[in-house]
């Protein structure tokens, strides 16, 4: 079962290739973005701003395009809103992928593309069909920027580009195109698996410091139940992002480093991973967050998506009962790529604050899908700012906070008793509007003291209210 504890999930939610990765000569600029993986995992990663990425995108791990964060909502209603996560990583329904090749792609590049498509079709049940009128499809392009083969992750909707301008003379190897195709099918890099430390050692001292983020762990499942695959076409090579020519990844278990990063095509493990991934129902609630002002019980609709490649049958919904009372599905049968409405009945807000609820959808023939669903209760217009304090290690508190109109900048003050205290910073600022934020505040020398922190929104679009919370410093 994909399992998150309710409040831990909220805290986590807030708080280069098998091929030669492209390295910019300029110091990279990074920003946090969210990845929503097809298996239901949500992970925060660092994306790099690069001049060759399409507008509105950053690049994760060298060749995965991820949309930048959206702006705050334009309208709010008295009952609140629900927030759609940033990146929808879906699979292609029934394994059918429409595609087209842009006229700017050269004949040599076209030949490699066709070789890669034929290779994947020969080894798996994935079928690539030339696009006719399909709204969602992969478009192979050649952007003319050396070394910039890239793709988005999974099915995004609409025309999603896959760039093939890399390799000698801008012509990639067949294995390189297969690698990017697997990104478009929903697969991450193999060495970014959460369990990778049992199989490889990352030699941080040999990695260019500005590219340490490229070796972040992403996701918890890897390739859905599969053993770690040193031979995967999705694995970095052993000297990826090296600053001195030395190894940056060393395999354990006696595996030679030269074995990593092969470009010949799908490994047996890749083939099995595609088979399993594209035979597993994968569900996801469209929204993870809900904000409201209701002081009586109420109902609201949600959408349960089948982001997998096969049909799903939901046999039951289990709630913790923290703030949700019941859930009723409009249909138990959800086709691949489809959705069903879930009507939730919620308890009245007990007062201003955050609440997290674990929701479990039981799926026939598959493991259950479990998600943490968060509610922010406001008292509009009397209290439009929320703050929660939790211990976060020695002499450190974790702030979880938000404001009704998603303000981006807050003033921060602190006190012990009636005495103001000096803080390491007095402004909390985000480049993008979010419904919730987190911040770690070191409070040196105050262990054991009850500290009260106050935040005040500085750019609210309503009548802002300050809020204070107190906690004992660990």
N, C-alpha and C positions, 0 to 999 in steps of 0.2 A: 504494500500500500504506500502511495506517495504521501508521507506524513509530515505535517508541520504542526507545532504547538501554536495555539492561537496568538498569544502576545509575542512570542518569539518570531513568528512569521511577520507580524507587523513591524517589529524592530528591524528585521533583516530587509524587509521590503523597502523601508525608508532609508535606514542608515546607509604572410608569414607562413607559411603553409607547409604541407608535406613538400611543398615546392619552395623555391628560394623566396623568402619574404622580401617585399620591397621596403627599403629603408630611405627615408627622406634625409637630405643633407642638412636641412634646417632642424633646429630643436623643435620637437613636436609639441602641439598644444592638445591637452586632453580635457575631456569632460565626462561626467557620469551619465550613463544611459541605461535603460532597462531592456533586457532580452526576455521575451516570453517564449520558452521552448515548447515544441509540440507535446512533450510528455507532461505538461502542466507546471513545470518548474519556472519560477520567475527569479532572475538573477540580475544584480546590479553590476555593471562592468564599466570599464573606462574606454571611451571611444576617442580616436584621434581625429582632429580636424586637419584635413589635407586639401590642397587646392584642386586636386583632380577628382574628388568625390562630387557626385551630383549635389545640387543645392538641397539643404535640409538634411543631409546625411553626415555621419561620422563613420570611421572605419575601426572595426574591432578585430584584433589579432591579425592585422595585415591585409585581409582580403574579404571581410564580411561587412557589408554596409548595413548600418542601423539608423533609423530615423532619429533625429534630434527631438528633444522634449517639446511638446506642444505648449501653446500659450494658455493662460487661464480661460475659463469658460466665459462666453459673452453674456450669458443670462443665468440667473438663479431664480428658482421658485421657492415659495415659502416652505414646501416640504423637503427642499434640498435637492440633491443630485447624486448621481452615481458616476464614477470616473472610469473611463476605459483605459486599460493599460496601454503602454506605448507601442509595443511591437507584438504583432500577432504572427507567431510561427506556426503555420498550418502545414499539413501534408496535402498532397494532391489526391483528390477523391479517386478511389479505385486505381490509383497508380498511373493515371493517364495525364500526360503533360503536353499540352499544346505548345508549339514553339514556332518562331520565325527567325530568319537571319536577316539582319539589317543590310541594305545595299552597300554600306561602307565597309563590310567585311570582305577581305581579299579572297581570291580563289584558294590560296594555300591554307588560309585560316579556315575556310569552309570545309576543306577536305579533312582537316583535323577534327573539326566539330562533328562531322558525320562519322568519323572513326570512333569518337568518344560516345556518341549516341548509340551506335551499333554495339559497342562493347558493353554498355550498361544494359541494353535490351537483351543481349545474348546471355548475360550472367544473372539477370533478375527478371521480375515480372513487371517492371516499369515499362510503360509504352509511351514513346514520343510520337506525337502526330502533328503534321504540319498544320498550322493554324488556318482556319477559315474565318469564322465569325466569333470565335470564343472570346469572351471578355477578359479572362485571366490566362496569361501565357508568359513563357520565357522568351525574351528577345535577345539573341546573341548580337553583341555590338563589338566594335573595335574603336576605342576612344583615342588612339594615337599617342597615348602617354606611355612611355616605355616602362615595362615591369608592373603593369597595373591590372592584372587579371583579378577579377572580383565578382562577388554575387551577393544577393541578399539571402537571408536564412529562411528556408521553407517557402510556402506559398503566401505571397503578400496580397495578391489581388491586383487586377489590371495588368498592364504591361510591366514586367519586372526585368530589368536589364541584367545581362551576364556578360562581362567584358572579357575578351580573349586576346588583348594586345599585350603580350609578354613573351619572353623567350627570344631566341636569336632572330633579329629582323622583325620582331613583333609577332612571330609565329610560335605558339606554345606547343609543348609536347601533348600527346594524347592524354597522358596521365594527369597533366595540369588541368585540362578541360574536364576530365572526369572528376577531379577534386572539386572544381567549382560547381559542377552539376550536382554533386552530393550536398554541397551547401544549399543549393536551390531545392533539393529534396528534403532538407530539414536537418542535416547533420553538422555537428560542430567538429573542431579539431580533436583528434584522439587524445593528445597530451593535455588537453584542458579538462579532462574528466576529474571528478572530485577524488577518485581513488588512485590517481596516477602516482602518488608518492610511494606506493607499494611496488611499482614497476619500473619507474625511472627516477633518477636524481637530477634535479635542476641545479646547474652550476652557476649560481647568480654572479659569482665573481668574474665570470667570463662574458656576461651579457652586457651590452651597452645599457648603461643605467637608465637612459630615457626610454628604453623598450622593455623594462621589467614587466610592465603591464601586459605585454603580449603573452606572458606565461601564466596568466591568472587561471585559476580553476573555475570552470563554469559548469553548472548542472551537477546532479547527483547520480544520474543513472548511466552516464556514458551512452553506450549504444543498446539500451534496453536489455538488461540481463546478460550481455555478452562479456567474455573474458577480454582483458586488455589486449589490444592487437598491435604489436610492434610493426607488423607488415602493412598496416592500413595506409591507403592512399591519402588519408586525412591526417597523417602524423607529420609534425615538423621534422626536418632533418636534424642531425645531431649537432650541427654548428649554426643553427638558426640564430640570427642577431648577435653573432659573436663579435667582440670588440678586439680580439687579439688572435683570431684564427684557431682558438681552442674550442673544445667541445662545450656546448651549453646544455645538452641533454645527454646523460649517460644511462643506458639501459641497465637494469639489474638482472639477476638470474642468468648471468653468463651470456647475454645477448650482445653481439658485436655492435658498436654504434653505427657502423656503416650500413647496417640493415634498416635504419630509420629513414623515412622520407622517400621511399621508392616512388617512381613516377611511371611504372609500367601499367598500372590500372588497378582494378578492384582486387583486393585480397580475398581469400575465402571468408575471413571474418567480416569484411565489408559486405560481401554477398549475403551472409546470414543476417547481418544487422539490418539491411534493407528489407529482407524477407520478414523479419520480426516486426520491425517498425511499421511496415505497410500492411501488416495483418492484425494490428492491435487497435481496438477502439480507444480513442483519446478524447476525453471531454474537458471542457473548460467553461467556467462561468465568465460571461463577458466582462463583468465588473468585479473588482475586489474591494471597492470602497463605497460607502453610502453616508451622506451627511443629511441631517434632518433637524427639525425643531418640534416634532410631534410630542405632545404630552398625553396622548391616548393611544391605545392599540391601533394599528393601521396595517394595510396590505400594500404591497408594491410588486410589480412584475420584474423579472430578470430573464436573461436569455442564457440557456445552456447550449453551448456550441459543441458539435462533433468536429474537432479539428483533425481527426484521423482520416485514414484512407478507406476504412471499411465501416459498414453500418454498425450502430450500437443500440443495445436495448438496456434501458435503465430499470432495475428491478426494485429500487427503493432509495429513499433519502433519509439520512440520519442527521439529527441536529443535536448540538450540545444543550440548547435551551437557554443560553446566556441572554441573548436579545431576540432570537428568532423562536417563534412558537411552532410553526408548521410550514410545510412546503408542498405544493401541489403541482405536478407536472401535467401539462396539456397533452403530452403524448410520451409514452415510454419508448417508442421507436424513433430513433434519430438517424437519418441517412448520413452517409459520409458527406461532409461539407455543409450539412444542414444544421438546424437548431430546433429547440423546443422551448416554449415559454414556461418558466417556473414562477408561480405566484407564492410569494413569501408572506406570512403573517408575522408582524413584528410587535414586540412589547413596546409600551410607551417608554420614552426616554426617562430614566430615573433622575436625571439631572445632568448638567454639563459634564462632558468627559468622553473618553474613548472606550469602546467595547469591541472585543474580538470574539468571533464565533467560528467553531470548526464545523464545516458542512461536508458530509460524506455522501457521494453518489455511488450506489452499488451497481455494478455493470455485469451483465450476463457474460460468462466466458472470459472475463478479464479481471484484473485487480481493480479495487475501488479507486475512485478519484476523490481526493480530499483537498479542501482548500480552506484557507483562513479568510473570513469575510469580516471587514472592519466597519464599524459605525462611529461617526462623530456626532455627538448630541450637543446642539447649541440651544441657547435661549435667546433667539433673535427678537428684538434688537438689543436686549439687555446684556447678554454675554455672547460676543461674537469671536472670542479668542479662547483657545484651549491650550493647556500646558500640563504635561505629566513628567515627573522626575522618577528615575529608576537608578539604582546603583549600577556602575559599569566598571568595576575594578577599583583598585586602591586609590583613594582621594579623587575619584572621578564620578560625575553624575551624567546620565544620559537624559537629554531633553527630548521629548516628543511633543510637537506643538503644531498648531494650525490656526487658520483664521477663515471666517465665513466666505470671504471673497478671494481667498488664496493670495493674500499679501505675500510679497517676496522679501521685505526688509523689516526687521524688528529691532527695537532697542532692548538691551539686556541689563538688568540691575540685580544686585544681590545684597543680602544682609544676614547677619547673625544677631538674633534678638532685634534690638533697635539700632544696631550699629551697622552702617554700610560697610561693605567689604570690596576690596579691589578684585576685579575679575581679569582673566587673561585676554578677554575681548568684550566689547560692549555693543557690538552690532552683529546680528545674524542675518546674512544676506544670501539669497539664491538667485542664480541667473534666470531660472525658469520658475513660473508659478506652479505650486504643488498644493494638494489638499492637506498634506501632512509633511512635516520635516523632522529630522533628528539632528542633534548636535551633541558632541562630547565636551563637557566643561571640566577641565582639571581644577581642583580646589586644594592646592598644596598647603599643608599645615593645618587643615581643617578636619582631619579624620575624627569621627565621633561627634562632631558638632552638627546641630540642626541648622541647615542653610536654607534660606528662602530666596528663590529667584523670581523675578518679575519680567515679563516681556510685554512690549507695547508695539503693535503694528504701526509702521510708518508710511505705508502706501496702500492702505485699505480703500476699497471703493464704497464702503458703507460707513456708519459711525463706529469707529474702532473702540474697543474696550481693552484695557490692560488686564492681565491675569497673573496671579502669583501662586506658586506651589512650593511646598517645603519638604525636605527629606534629610535624613541623617547621612552624612558623608561616610562612606565605607573606609 
